[in-house]
Amino acid sequence: MANFGVVGTGVMGRNLALNMLDNEIGVAAWNLERDLLDAAVTESDGRLQAADSLEHLVGMLDTPRRILMMITAGRPVDIVMDQLAPLLEPGDIVIDGGNSAFIDTQRREKAWAEMNLHFVGMGVSGGEEGARHGPSLMPGGSEHAYQHLAPILESIAAVSDSGPCVTHCGPDGAGHFVKTVHNGIEYADMQAIAETYDVLHRIGGFSNEQLSQTFALWNKGPLESFLVELTAEIFDREDDHGHLVDRVLDKAEQKGTGRWTATTALELGVSIPSIAAAVDARVLSSAKGLREHAATVFESPELPAVPDELGSIMHDALYATKVIAYAQGLRLIVRASEAYDWNVNLKEIARIWKAGCIIRARFLDTIMAAYETRADLPNLILDDTVTEILKTTIPSLRKIVVLAAGAGVPTPAMNASLDYFDSLRTSRLPQNLTQAQRDAFGAHGYRTIDDPDGDSVHSDW
């Protein structure tokens, strides 16, 4: 009898299965396309047990059965679940390891709980390499289900100096929600790095060699992260035509998780402008034809003088933007945790992001310490250590935003991050006028500064 079942032996499913096998976990698998399953069995040197059908797969597993689905999100998940449900027994556990919307996970978990079956939505980060050698895992669902899964998940997860990168994120859709926000932060981080490249290259005249050296140097300091390290390697990559990065078309694609983060934030009333700006930047980049035409209509400003120590200033601007993007994402998790009664532990979330995942970074140690000191911290920027980081780096972010605006170089994530910071540190915003306007044209009412919690009043403007 196998210890674990896998449905879907594409890249991620196959590599997770191989990861389990390497950790002495017996795995049986089924895939709709038999050739992918046979290829996985071959790659495993025959260790992976192949099932001819879902019914066969269920019969090959010890109880309580633990089955991981690594299939396309959406309707395919519901189809496989409908096929699995009548084959299972009370107490069996099915995991969805794809990038599913958390509201779908909530629906599925509730329906299966009524049948005495466990459904777990689990975020998996780290890509193909992470799945094979150690991903960051973000499971939700019941505590009971997690206890049955924990030994196996801990054995295959990435390991940092803080332990295996897996934790029980919370009930029903908490795991998939945490993964969605992870991806939102990832969007913002990638966009900020792209803007850094644009400023250094277009304004500073940095060559690809200089960019590679700069990012490699930054990766030895507070900006140390997977994405900064990867960026240094990208600028260093050449082929027969020269530097490969110069031939990549500037149209960014997306799979939806960044957009889900922005949409959910709007629904929950949480401001995440850096993440939203990153989503918008990808959308705008897709309008390649329109941009090329507009470039012939409007002239670019003359490049301003390059400030001394542009690289150092840019380093701090990127650092500030990264910090603020994390602050926005974590604030969104807090609000969702409150709304859905998940009781998410942000220190634990930072801990499991330290290895295996795309946004792994040295800064996560600072985040862990912040939430260990104060679990109910209302916003990351108010932690004493983070406050000092921002006091040091925000002046550089201001300089870069001004420099880029003067040169006509777009920096949407950096602009959004600075605006977010300035809005939070401003005790009185101009929305008093917004409320007055709403009352003047629509009689929506307003509250007064001398009675902020009192009844709404209306004036004849």
KEKOL-36541 format. One record per atom (N, C-alpha, C, O): x, y, z. Coordinates in steps of 0.001 Angstrom, whole numbers, plus 500000, padded with zeros to 6 digits. Example, Ala and Ser with C-alpha at 12.3 -4.5 7.8 and 13.67 -1.06 7.14 Angstrom:
<recs>
513190494310507800
512300495500507800
513200496700507800
514236496681508465
512850497750507080
513670498940507140
512900500030507870
513409501138508039
</recs>
This chain:
<recs>
500845498807500000
500000500000500000
500881501243500000
501879501312500717
500500502218499190
501241503476499116
500785504404500232
499657504307500716
501691505319500641
501364506278501692
500648507514501170
499960508210501916
500820507778499877
500319509037499333
499935508848497880
500592508114497143
498868509516497476
498428509468496089
498604510822495426
498435511857496072
498940510824494147
499091512060493377
498244511950492117
498365510996491349
497382512946491921
496591513039490698
497158514188489869
497099515348490278
497699513861488717
498315514874487866
499827514769487919
500441515134488921
500433514270486844
501884514094486813
502523514991485765
503438514586485048
502018516226485692
502732517243484929
503993517606485688
504412516878486587
504594518718485333
505882519099485929
505812519150487446
506636518532488121
504836519879487996
504767520050489445
504380518757490156
504997518387491154
503362518071489645
502934516832490276
504012515774490249
504238515084491244
504685515640489108
505755514655488982
506889514954489954
507391514055490630
507291516230490020
508422516569490885
508097516434492363
508960516048493151
506877516744492747
506489516529494145
506465515041494469
506872514635495558
505992514230493531
505987512777493743
507415512250493898
507687511429494774
508320512724493043
509716512298493139
510342512762494447
511139512043495050
509987513944494874
510453514470496157
510027513537497292
510833513205498161
508774513122497280
508278512207498312
509012510876498264
509402510335499300
509198510352497065
509882509068496928
511304509148497483
511781508209498120
511974510271497239
513331510445497768
513345510483499296
514363510203499927
512189510837499882
512072510877501339
511389509623501886
510817509627502976
511468508550501092
510995507222501504
509498507189501799
509050506492502710
508744507939501031
507286507921501110
506776507174499888
507078507558498758
506019506130500095
505469505372498980
504392506164498265
503451506643498898
504519506307496959
503600507146496189
502999506358495037
503696505660494301
501676506493494901
500952505996493733
500377507189492995
499998508176493625
500305507119491668
499865508287490899
498966507876489753
499027506752489254
498125508822489348
497275508646488168
497272509941487380
497290511034487947
497249509802486077
497174510977485203
496260510661484032
496248509537483530
495509511635483607
494564511418482513
495290510995481240
494842510097480526
496429511658480960
497243511262479801
498270510232480269
499154510546481067
498150509021479778
498977507917480273
500463508132479984
501312507664480741
500786508842478887
502195509000478554
502941509808479612
504106509530479895
502275510807480197
502912511590481255
503143510745482502
504158510895483182
502207509866482797
502349508977483949
503492507992483723
504304507765484619
503556507406482521
504631506457482223
505996507136482298
506969506543482764
506061508398481830
507328509130481883
507758509362483325
508942509285483651
506775509649484192
507082509861485607
507584508572486259
508514508603487064
506968507440485910
507402506149486447
508829505860486014
509644505391486809
509130506140484749
510486505921484237
511499506793484970
512567506321485360
511154508081485157
512068508997485833
512304508586487278
513358508866487849
511310507916487868
511453507479489263
512202506157489384
512346505616490480
512674505643488259
513329504316488244
512394503229488773
512819502297489456
511118503373488443
510146502353488803
509613502437490211
508800501604490612
510046503417490969
509578503538492356
508142504038492431
507410503667493349
507728504875491479
506370505406491462
505401504340490973
505601503744489915
504342504102491756
503343503109491381
502287503771490492
501719504798490864
502030503196489340
501078503773488390
499699503164488573
499552501944488650
498692504018488640
497299503575488748
496622503709487389
496893504646486638
495748502769487084
495047502784485797
493817503685485812
493319504076484756
493330504014486999
492136504836487122
492123505455488515
492928505090489373
491204506396488735
491070506962490071
490652505900491073
491116505894492213
489769504999490643
489328503927491537
490513503034491916
490653502628493070
491357502736490934
492545501932491193
493477502669492165
494033502065493082
493641503983491950
494509504786492818
494033504736494265
494826504509495178
492739504948494468
492183504934495822
492427503590496491
492725503534497684
492304502514495734
492504501186496289
493949500873496630
494216499912497352
494886501662496127
496305501419496372
496832502121497614
497998501953497972
495965502926498292
496438503785499377
496032503264500745
494932502743500927
496943503415501710
496576503078503081
495692504183503644
495600505265503064
495044503915504767
494076504856505322
494612505540506580
495439504964507287
494146506773506870
493282507569505998
494024507954504723
495204508304504756
493320507882503612
493947508148502326
494331509624502217
493595510505502663
495476509874501627
495962511230501402
496284511357499926
497182510694499406
495530512229499257
495649512363497801
495894513823497455
495141514704497870
496942514071496698
497291515426496258
496915515595494795
497362514833493937
496085516605494516
495758516950493133
496670518084492679
496718519142493308
497393517858491583
498194518909490963
497703519061489530
498347518638488570
496522519692489430
495857519832488137
495446521287487944
495562522105488856
494971521592486756
494573522956486428
493467523444487357
492497522730487613
493622524666487859
492612525231488762
491300525462488022
491260525551486794
490221525555488811
488906525824488232
488065524571488092
488067523708488969
487360524480487003
486427523384486777
487076521998486864
486447521089487405
488315521785486353
488925520456486468
489020519955487904
488895518754488144
489239520851488863
489314520430490263
487967519877490723
487911518835491377
486889520571490385
485555520096490763
485233518758490116
484619517894490742
485648518583488860
485365517337488149
486055516155488835
485434515118489067
487335516315489157
488074515223489804
487526514964491201
487424513810491618
487172516019491930
486609515838493265
485297515066493219
485043514204494061
484462515383492225
483195514665492075
483428513187491780
482649512333492202
484498512893491059
484809511500490745
485410510778491946
485193509580492132
486170511514492764
486815510900493918
485869510659495089
485980509645495778
484945511581495315
484103511550496517
483454510192496779
483554509690497898
482788509573495788
482127508289496081
483106507131496296
482699506055496735
484376507336495995
485375506278496157
486038506304497523
486713505349497906
485845507409498272
486557507611499528
485729507207500738
484527506961500634
486389507145501881
485743506813503148
485893507983504113
486807508793503953
485012508091505116
485115509181506088
486528509271506679
487124508265507063
487044510500506739
488384510714507271
489457510837506214
490563511287506516
489163510447504970
490146510572503899
490386512051503577
489527512899503819
491568512342503026
491996513719502802
492395513906501348
493184513133500804
491842514940500727
492240515314499369
492778516741499406
492168517631500000
493915516945498770
494595518239498765
494579518809497350
494858518104496380
494251520083497248
494369520802495982
495626521655496069
495657522644496802
496662521280495328
497928521996495374
498100523015494265
499188523564494093
497038523275493507
497129524268492436
496842525669492936
496571525879494119
496904526624492021
496628528010492377
495134528297492256
494702529015491355
494359527733493163
492905527927493151
492524529184493914
493222529608494835
491394529775493512
490856530922494233
490387530459495608
489744529416495729
490705531230496636
490401530789497996
488904530629498232
488493529808499052
488080531407497521
486632531271497705
486151529921497178
485198529356497715
486795529398496138
486463528054495660
486870527014496689
486160526031496899
488011527229497331
488471526303498367
487526526303499554
487240525247500118
487038527474499940
486070527548501041
484816526730500711
484312525980501547
484325526887499484
483125526163499052
483360524654499075
482534523889499573
484486524249498533
484778522816498451
484983522196499836
484496521099500110
485698522898500696
485965522374502036
484673522191502813
484501521194503514
483766523148502689
482490523069503392
481659521884502895
481082521143503690
481606521718501583
480817520622501000
481369519263501416
480599518346501705
482683519123501450
483270517843501810
483171517567503302
483053516412503710
483218518606504116
483065518405505558
481711517787505866
481585516998506802
480693518143505079
479357517589505281
479302516101504931
478377515398505338
480296515623504174
480379514192503831
481412513473504697
481766512325504427
481899514165505754
482942513612506639
484237513320505894
484970512394506241
484509514118504871
485753514042504123
486526515339504325
485932516400504520
487844515251504278
488681516437504489
489190516964503151
489706516213502322
489033518264502963
489572518913501771
490534519996502208
490199520819503060
491727520007501634
492778520949502010
493226521720500777
493663521129499790
493116523039500839
493688523891499800
495099524260500214
495297524833501286
496080523944499389
497478524156499775
498228524937498709
498335524495497565
498746526098499088
499623526838498198
500973526152498118
501510525695499126
501520526083496905
502848525494496685
503677526517495921
503299526930494825
504801526925496490
505656527905495824
507071527372495686
507564526628496533
507699527769494612
509074527365494361
509302526883492950
510436526634492541
508199526751492194
508322526324490812
508798524890490682
508737524108491630
509275524560489484
509698523188489170
510823522728490090
510791521608490600
511822523593490306
512969523226491134
512562523048492587
513015522121493259
511704523943493067
511250523838494445
510455522572494697
510649521899495709
509559522250493776
508759521038493938
509648519803494028
509359518873494781
510728519802493255
511600518621493222
512477518497494470
512707517399494977
512965519652494958
513960519586496024
513554520281497317
514321520267498280
512367520889497367
511929521522498601
511158522808498363
511770523866498218
509823522747498317
509017523946498128
508629524572499461
508863524002500527
508036525747499377
507341526340500521
505881525927500385
505271526110499332
505327525370501455
503976524810501403
503057525564502356
503419525819503504
501866525919501877
500928526730502639
499558526050502701
498636526474502005
499409525012503514
498135524298503586
497121524974504500
497474525552505528
495855524890504104
494760525321504962
493960524101505385
494505523002505497
492655524295505623
491811523169506006
491777522939507507
492209523784508292
491261521790507889
491086521502509308
492415521161509970
493341520675509321
492492521423511262
493682521070512031
493873519552512042
494999519055511998
492753518824512100
492815517349512105
493489516845510837
494359515976510894
493086517392509693
493682516961508424
495168517289508403
495982516487507944
495518518474508903
496925518876508869
497790517933509698
498915517622509307
497283517483510823
498072516583511666
498401515285510939
499463514703511159
497499514830510076
497758513627509295
498719513885508129
499363512964507628
498804515142507708
499650515489506569
501030515977506991
501996515845506240
501119516538508186
502325517242508609
503617516450508447
504581516996507911
503690515188508884
504970514476508759
505474514388507328
506671514523507075
504556514161506392
504958514054504994
505311515417504430
506328515559503751
504482516432504702
504748517770504176
506049518331504723
506799518983503996
506323518083505994
507572518567506581
508784517883505955
509853518484505845
508619516649505553
509751515914504979
510101516394503579
511256516285503166
509127516924502837
509402517339501454
509591518842501318
510035519311500270
509267519603502349
509356521067502266
510799521538502301
511686520833502782
511021522739501784
512320523389501929
512600523602503411
511677523680504222
513861523693503752
514253523885505152
515157525115505252
516151525221504533
514813526029506137
515665527185506424
516239527020507822
516019525996508468
516965528012508286
517488527935509642
516387528059510689
516648527957511888
515142528283510229
513995528358511135
513095527133511039
512011527113511621
513538526110510307
512778524874510241
512146524626508889
512355525404507958
511359523530508760
510682523211507500
509713524322507104
509003524873507944
509698524639505810
508879525747505324
507456525286505019
507009525302503873
506766524879506071
505358524499505985
504727524761507338
505347524547508380
503487525226507311
502731525427508540
501252525370508208
500856525559507057
500436525109509222
498986525145509027
498561526606509023
498602527270510059
498153527107507863
497839528540507728
496526528917508391
496373530048508852
495568527987508449
494271528281509032
493186527461508370
493477526657507484
491935527645508781
490823526856508239
490525527147506768
491050528094506183
489700526335506210
489156526379504834
490106527005503823
491084526358503450
489870528233503359
490656528793502261
491904529541502659
492508530201501813
492320529467503917
493451530271504384
494738529964503625
495488530881503290
495002528697503350
496234528333502665
496320528923501272
497340529500500893
495245528775500509
495255529331499162
495259530855499181
495801531481498271
494657531464500213
494692532919500295
496114533405500566
496575534361499943
496803532754501487
498189533135501791
499053533002500534
499908533849500278
498833531944499751
499596531776498509
499254532874497517
500139533360496812
497996533275497445
497608534353496548
498331535639496910
498849536331496033
498370535961498202
499062537177498636
500562537047498399
501210538014497998
501116535870498641
502525535625498305
502790536038496868
503769536727496582
501913535616495963
502104535947494555
501920537431494295
502585537992493425
501016538083495043
500855539526494901
502124540259495291
502554541175494589
502726539866496403
504000540462496823
505070540180495772
505900541037495468
505039538991495234
505974538613494172
505836539545492968
506840539974492401
504608539859492578
504364540795491475
505025542140491768
505731542687490921
504794542669492970
505322543983493333
506847543963493372
507490544901492901
507424542914493924
508875542797494018
509492542733492621
510484543409492348
508917541934491750
509428541828490387
509314543155489640
510223543536488902
508192543858489832
508015545140489160
509018546169489670
509576546934488884
509251546192490984
510220547136491548
511619546863491015
512374547798490746
511970545596490862
513275545241490305
513353545663488843
514392546145488392
512270545488488105
512242545911486704
512405547427486591
513114547912485710
511754548169487478
511895549623487460
513317550040487819
513848551001487260
513922549327488737
515311549584489106
516222549404487892
517088550235487619
516013548329487186
516759548062485944
516562549195484950
517529549668484352
515328549635484767
515018550672483782
515726551982484110
516296552627483230
515686552368485384
516334553621485795
517854553516485635
518488554419485088
518421552438486104
519874552281486016
520338552211484562
521383552759484211
519562551541483728
519957551352482329
519695552603481493
520592553079480797
518469553140481555
518099554252480685
518630555597481154
519005556439480339
518662555799482452
519146557076482975
520624556990483351
521410557883483036
520984555907484024
522367555763484485
523320555195483453
524537555254483632
522773554636482359
523645554088481327
524351552814481722
525379552477481135
523818552079482721
524454550835483158
524375549783482048
523320549586481445
525484549121481786
525499548009480835
524968546755481522
524792546729482740
524714545715480724
524263544457481308
525310543886482259
524973543306483292
526570544053481905
527632543579482795
527601544319484131
527737543707485190
527421545636484073
527342546430485301
526109546065486120
526160546001487348
525002545826485423
523777545451486118
523946544110486825
523518543944487967
524569543161486145
524795541859486766
525662541996488002
525370541403489041
526727542774487892
527623542982489030
526917543699490173
527124543373491342
526074544689489826
525361545469490843
524391544596491625
524375544625492856
523581543819490910
522607542964491601
523305541856492396
522837541470493467
524416541350491874
525162540331492615
525713540910493912
525715540242494946
526179542152493852
526677542814495065
525541543055496047
525693542816497245
524405543525495550
523247543777496417
522776542497497102
522256542536498217
522960541377496435
522499540122497009
523335539672498203
523007538676498847
524391540385498499
525219540075499662
524850540936500869
525463540813501930
523854541804500711
523458542711501785
521993542550502143
521435541464501984
521353543622502629
519960543530503087
518960543185501989
517847542749502285
519342543374500719
518447543020499613
518569541546499213
517936541112498251
519359540795499930
519556539390499589
518220538671499434
517392538660500345
518031538075498270
516766537385497990
516925536534496748
517875536695495983
515991535635496561
516003534790495363
515880535630494102
516590535387493126
514981536623494108
514735537406492897
515915538299492538
516206538485491357
516599538854493535
517776539680493246
518911538798492713
519601539170491764
519094537645493322
520110536712492835
519815536271491411
520709536232490566
518549535937491147
518142535499489811
518359536606488784
518784536341487660
518064537853489176
518215538979488268
519671539164487861
519963539437486697
520583539017488814
522013539111488490
522398538064487452
523179538345486543
521855536866487584
522162535785486648
521565536061485270
522174535738484250
520372536660485241
519715536968483958
520559537944483150
520746537744481950
521069538991483781
521873539976483057
523203539403482578
523841539970481690
523613538308483149
524886537689482790
524748536671481659
525743536218481094
523495536316481334
523250535240480360
523408535750478922
522787536739478532
524243535065478149
524454535411476740
524250534181475869
524408533041476307
523890534456474606
523849533391473613
524570533893472365
525334534855472446
524347533271471235
525062533637470007
524716535047469531
525458535629468741
523608535596469998
523171536918469556
523502538016470559
523174539178470319
524132537687471656
524435538678472675
523690538379473962
523359537228474248
523427539429474742
522728539246476012
521271538874475763
520552539577475053
520852537779476347
519519537240476082
518415538182476529
517380538270475868
518613538898477654
517571539761478191
517164540841477192
516019541294477203
518091541255476332
517800542317475372
516874541854474250
516287542682473554
516737540553474069
515872540030473011
514512539558473529
513682539088472750
514283539678474824
512991539264475391
511951540360475118
512183541530475423
510818539977474548
509750540925474250
509179541497475540
508946540764476500
508956542791475561
508501543483476779
506984543427476931
506332544462477075
506429542234476898
505003542009477156
504899540951478252
505105539763478001
504577541391479467
504536540468480608
503186539762480675
502140540382480482
503222538479480947
502002537699481092
501693537491482564
502516537801483426
500519536972482851
500129536688484234
499096535568484239
498375535355483264
499046534851485378
498112533733485511
496906534057486381
496011533224486522
496865535247486966
495660535653487675
495793535885489155
494955536572489739
496828535334489796
496910535455491262
497157536897491702
496632537331492728
497950537635490936
498147539050491271
496855539827491161
496553540668492007
496090539546490117
494794540199489932
493832539819491046
493084540666491534
493844538538491460
492991538111492575
493351538870493839
492466539269494597
494653539076494076
495086539810495264
494497541215495257
493967541678496266
494593541891494113
494078543260494010
492563543299494165
492030544180494839
491873542357493549
490413542320493632
489944542068495062
489038542740495556
490568541097495718
490189540781497093
490470541947498028
489696542213498947
491576542640497794
491903543803498616
490827544870498507
490458545487499507
490327545090497309
489239546057497128
487990545616497884
487320546428498521
487687544326497807
486500543809498479
486614543909499997
485616544125500685
487838543750500521
488052543803501970
488406545206502455
488567545419503657
488528546157501547
488833547529501941
490251547722502428
490487548471503375
491212547044501781
492621547165502155
493381547781500989
493205547375499840
494219548753501285
494986549436500255
496283548679499978
497103548485500876
496462548248498713
497703547574498309
498187548178496985
498328547450496002
498443549477496938
498745550141495661
499995549636494960
500045549646493731
501001549196495698
502223548703495049
501933547424494270
502415547245493152
501147546545494866
500779545299494202
499863545576493021
500035544997491949
498880546467493216
497970546820492124
498729547468490966
498423547211489802
499716548304491283
500510548951490238
501286547917489429
501451548066488218
501760546874490099
502487545819489395
501575545057488442
501979544694487338
500333544818488883
499356544163488009
499067545057486805
499065544593485665
498821546350487069
498543547298485989
499707547382485006
499501547493483797
500929547327485530
502107547425484663
502157546260483681
502525546438482520
501787545068484145
501768543920483234
500676544086482177
500880543775481003
499523544578482607
498428544790481653
498839545807480598
498641545584479403
499415546933481041
499810547987480111
500918547514479181
500970547921478020
501801546663479679
502891546176478826
502367545364477649
503013545288476604
501199544759477821
500637543931476749
500157544757475562
499963544219474471
499963546070475766
499521546955474680
500745547424473887
500977548625473747
501506546492473382
502778546793472721
502575547685471500
503303548663471328
501603547368470655
501364548161469456
500984549588469777
501485550527469158
500095549755470749
499674551091471155
500853551885471695
500998553069471389
501695551245472494
502845551935473071
503841552358471989
504403553453472042
504049551489471024
504977551826469947
504465553012469130
505247553858468696
503148553068468925
502577554204468191
502687555486469015
503081556530468495
502341555407470291
502408556592471151
503830557121471251
504039558326471393
504799556231471179
506199556652471258
506602557522470078
507549558302470176
505884557392468951
506181558235467787
505451559566467857
505782560497467123
504463559662468735
503652560880468853
504218561829469905
504243563044469706
504670561274471017
505136562081472142
506646561934472315
507179560824472315
507316563060472462
508759563039472669
509085562746474130
508332563104475036
510204562099474334
510665561850475693
511419563071476215
512083563760475441
511326563345477497
512094564458478073
513590564198477936
514023563058477771
514359565256478006
515800565088478005
516222564414479314
515663564683480377
517197563555479212
517656562869480412
518317563862481369
519149564666480948
517959563812482635
518582564711483611
520002564261483932
520438563180483535
520699565106484650
522042564743485080
521965563538486020
521082563451486874
522887562635485846
522901561439486675
523537561789488028
524671562265488077
522817561557489108
523379561906490419
524556561007490781
524644559859490344
525450561555491582
526536560730492095
525946559581492922
524908559735493566
526605558460492895
526173557303493683
524749556854493337
523968556497494220
524419556880492021
523077556439491610
522804555016492070
521692554707492497
523802554149491989
523596552768492398
523208552649493857
522321551868494199
523860553414494726
523551553373496152
522157553915496432
521417553361497245
521805555005495751
520469555583495925
519404554597495449
518364554429496087
519683553948494317
518735552994493757
518559551794494673
517451551277494816
519639551350495291
519580550236496247
518583550531497343
517728549700497647
518682551706497942
517796552046499059
516358552243498596
515418551912499318
516187552788497379
514831552960496846
514161551607496633
512979551437496933
514919550651496116
514380549307495918
514062548655497254
513036547988497390
514924548839498232
514707548273499557
513424548820500175
512620548059500714
513230550131500100
512015550744500652
510773550206499957
509770549919500611
510833550067498639
509686549559497886
509365548128498278
508198547767498431
510409547305498442
510213545917498861
509541545853500235
508584545102500425
510035546631501178
509485546645502534
508000547023502506
507180546398503179
507671548037501734
506285548520501683
505382547495500997
504225547343501388
505884546795499992
505081545753499334
504760544628500313
503625544155500358
505749544195501099
505490543184502123
504461543701503130
503557542966503529
504598544962503537
503666545533504515
502234545486503992
501309545170504740
502049545799502713
500709545781502127
500143544365502081
498988544141502443
500957543415501637
500484542038501554
500130541468502911
499105540801503054
500960541718503910
500699541200505249
499463541855505860
498699541202506571
499270543129505588
498057543808506081
496803543172505467
495776543050506133
496892542775504213
495755542120503562
495469540770504209
494307540408504397
496519540019504552
496315538739505228
495644538955506580
494740538207506951
496081539975507317
495466540288508617
493979540558508450
493158540029509200
493635541378507470
492211541736507276
491393540515506876
490280540336507371
491912539679506002
491181538475505607
491048537519506779
490003536893506955
492100537402507582
492057536536508756
490968536982509718
490278536153510312
490815538301509872
489757538834510726
488382538562510122
487454538169510829
488257538771508821
486965538625508157
486479537180508147
485280536928508262
487405536228508010
487028534820507871
487375533981509099
487232532759509083
487832534644510166
488139533955511423
489171532852511227
488969531722511674
490273533177510562
491310532206510262
492388532136511340
493010531090511523
492615533236512053
493668533289513072
495038532960512476
495774532133513014
495369533612511369
496652533387510704
497783533967511553
497687535089512050
498841533199511710
500022533614512461
501051534184511484
501695533428510756
501213535508511461
502083536134510475
503562535804510696
504331535754509736
503959535583511926
505336535159512154
505598533827511452
506645533636510834
504635532910511554
504773531612510897
504769531756509379
505511531055508690
503948532650508855
503919532863507412
505272533362506926
505791532876505921
505845534336507639
507173534819507264
508201533694507349
509104533603506518
508054532841508362
509013531745508538
508994530775507362
510050530362506885
507794530406506886
507726529409505816
508054529999504451
508202529261503478
508168531325504370
508588531976503126
510105532147503050
510610532667502055
510837531722504073
512277531969504115
513074531087503159
514213531413502825
512499529990502721
513194529104501780
512160528451500875
510993528308501237
512612528061499699
511739527318498786
510877528171497890
510632527801496742
510405529317498385
509435530100497606
510116531217496816
511305531482496989
509348531856495958
509894532873495061
510278534148495813
511236534816495423
509561534502496874
509856535756497569
510756535552498787
510808536406499672
511458534429498831
512371534221499953
513429535326499948
513975535686498905
513700535851501147
514586537007501256
515080537141502684
514452536655503625
516215537805502830
516769538043504160
515799538864505011
515733538678506226
515053539764504386
514151540650505113
513085539891505902
512516540437506847
512808538647505529
511804537862506240
512196537616507698
511324537423508545
513486537619507997
513911537514509400
513432538729510193
513012538602511343
513499539892509575
513012541116510220
511509541041510449
511008541464511491
510792540497509465
509339540359509604
509005539386510729
508110539652511531
509712538266510793
509487537307511881
509670537968513240
508848537799514140
510752538719513377
511035539379514657
509958540410514989
509592540582516152
509456541093513964
508431542114514192
507168541509514775
506597542056515719
506723540381514222
505478539776514691
505682538899515919
504718538554516602
506922538539516203
507200537879517475
507123538898518610
506640538594519701
507606540107518339
507543541177519335
506112541618519579
505706541863520715
505342541718518477
503958542183518594
503093541479517561
503073541866516393
502386540454517988
501574539659517062
500438540470516453
499994540175515344
499956541502517176
498837542302516681
499309543610516048
498565544591516029
500530543634515535
501066544820514876
500117545253513762
499857544469512850
499584546498513809
498580546896512821
499132547056511410
498402546878510434
500411547389511294
501043547507509987
502535547330510174
503116547866511118
503155546586509284
504572546267509418
505443547510509530
506466547480510215
505067548594508879
505928549779508888
506036550406510283
506900551251510512
505163549997511219
505193550558512572
506081549759513520
506247550144514677
506650548659513048
507643547950513851
508882548833513986
509270549501513028
509498548842515146
510621549748515401
511757549557514397
512295550530513869
512117548307514137
513215548048513205
512852548465511792
513659549077511093
511638548134511371
511195548498510023
511082550011509892
511417550568508847
510619550673510931
510545552135510916
511916552749510658
512035553695509879
512942552223511303
514291552745511111
514791552478509690
515477553314509102
514447551313509144
514817551014507756
514198552028506817
514869552537505919
512921552328507017
512230553264506132
512740554695506316
512863555435505340
513030555080507527
513582556421507738
514894556603506972
515212557701506517
515639555522506839
516922555568506136
516762555512504622
517518556153503891
515771554740504146
515664554476502705
514654555334501956
514800555532500750
513646555843502631
512614556643501954
513196557867501248
512758558169500138
514169558596501835
514747559733501095
515293559334499720
515181560099498762
515877558152499624
516366557683498328
515217557360497391
515307557617496191
514133556797497924
512965556522497085
512399557825496527
512004557879495363
512356558859497336
511880560169496844
512761560656495695
512250561139494685
514069560534495841
514982561007494805
514779560248493497
514777560843492419
514607558932493598
514444558129492385
513120558434491693
513069558523490466
512054558593492467
510758558907491874
510823560242491128
510298560359490021
511455561234491721
511601562537491071
512487562434489843
512163562986488792
513606561729489969
514532561555488856
513846560868487680
513959561317486539
513132559774487962
512474559018486901
511367559837486246
511202559793485027
510606560585487047
509529561413486487
510104562473485557
509545562742484494
511215563071485955
511840564086485118
512363563528483812
512428564236482807
512739562252483825
513275561617482624
512192560934481795
512471560439480703
510970560902482296
509895560214481587
510005558713481650
509494558011480777
510666558213482671
510805556760482860
509765556313483883
509804556766485026
508840555439483503
507770555053484427
508277554200485583
509045553259485384
507840554540486791
508152553742487985
506875553579488808
506792554089489925
505879552872488267
504570552802488942
504601552177490324
503921552670491225
505357551117490526
505391550473491845
506096551357492864
505675551438494018
507154552011492446
507871552895493367
507034554123493707
506990554543494863
506371554699492706
505458555810492975
504359555402493941
504055556120494894
503770554246493685
502666553772494528
503141553512495950
502421553795496908
504334552981496091
504875552703497422
505110553992498197
504799554075499385
505660554994497522
505904556275498182
504588556943498572
504470557496499666
503603556892497684
502293557479498000
501640556765499179
501028557400500038
501775555445499212
501222554665500326
501871555096501634
501189555340502630
503188555186501618
503919555592502816
503513557000503253
503247557237504431
503469557926502303
503129559305502658
501687559433503136
501389560248504009
500800558635502569
499406558674503027
499287558156504454
498558558723505267
500010557068504759
499936556505506115
500552557426507164
500123557430508318
501552558202506770
502210559048507765
501572560451507831
502067561325508542
500469560660507084
499775561953507086
498544561876507990
497639561079507745
498513562703509031
497411562626509997
496106563167509443
495034562736509867
496170564103508503
494937564656507917
495069564692506399
495866565452505850
494283563868505738
494275563774504285
493169564660503698
492275565084504430
493216564947502394
492221565835501790
490860565194501536
490028565761500828
490634564015502111
489336563367501898
488210564059502660
487044563701502501
488550565047503487
487483565897504036
486746566589502891
485525566737502929
487501567012501869
486865567635500706
486054566609499926
484973566921499425
486568565386499820
485827564327499126
484477564097499785
483458563980499105
484473564032501115
483217563836501832
482276565027501650
481064564852501521
482838566235501639
482005567420501416
481378567378500025
480204567709499857
482160566974499035
481630566862497669
480504565828497605
479465566074496993
480715564670498240
479699563624498225
478397564107498863
477301563795498397
478546564868499927
477354565392500577
476697566471499730
475471566576499689
477516567275499052
476975568385498257
476201567902497036
475161568470496703
476694566859496363
475985566426495152
475047565248495380
474168564987494558
475230564525496504
474406563339496695
473788563194498064
473162562176498358
473957564213498921
473398564182500281
473791562898501021
472974562298501719
475062562484500856
475528561262501490
475879561458502961
476032560483503697
476005562699503390
476311562983504778
477800562901505080
478581562407504268
478177563379506229
479571563338506659
479610563422508182
478641563829508821
480749563028508748
480961563163510181
481933564305510436
482713564666509555
481892564862511610
482715566028511911
483908565638512774
483893564615513457
484943566475512728
486169566161513461
485972566219514971
486723565596515721
484952566973515423
484723567041516862
483813565914517360
483612565767518566
483261565115516432
482431563974516806
482609562871515762
481663562523515055
483832562320515667
484139561389514561
483342560097514590
483163559459513552
482858559699515770
482096558451515868
480595558701515986
479815557772516199
480205559947515846
478804560304516003
477984560037514745
478453559418513790
476748560521514775
475861560333513630
476318561190512437
476931562245512603
476003560706511251
476298561446510042
475380562662509937
474201562596510281
475935563763509459
475139564981509286
475154565394507829
475996564953507047
474185566269507471
474076566770506103
473972568282506128
473321568853507002
474616568928505167
474566570386505081
474035570826503724
474154570106502734
473457571999503693
473028572620502436
474204573428501912
474459574537502382
474910572881500952
476130573516500450
475821574635499475
476737575275498958
</recs>
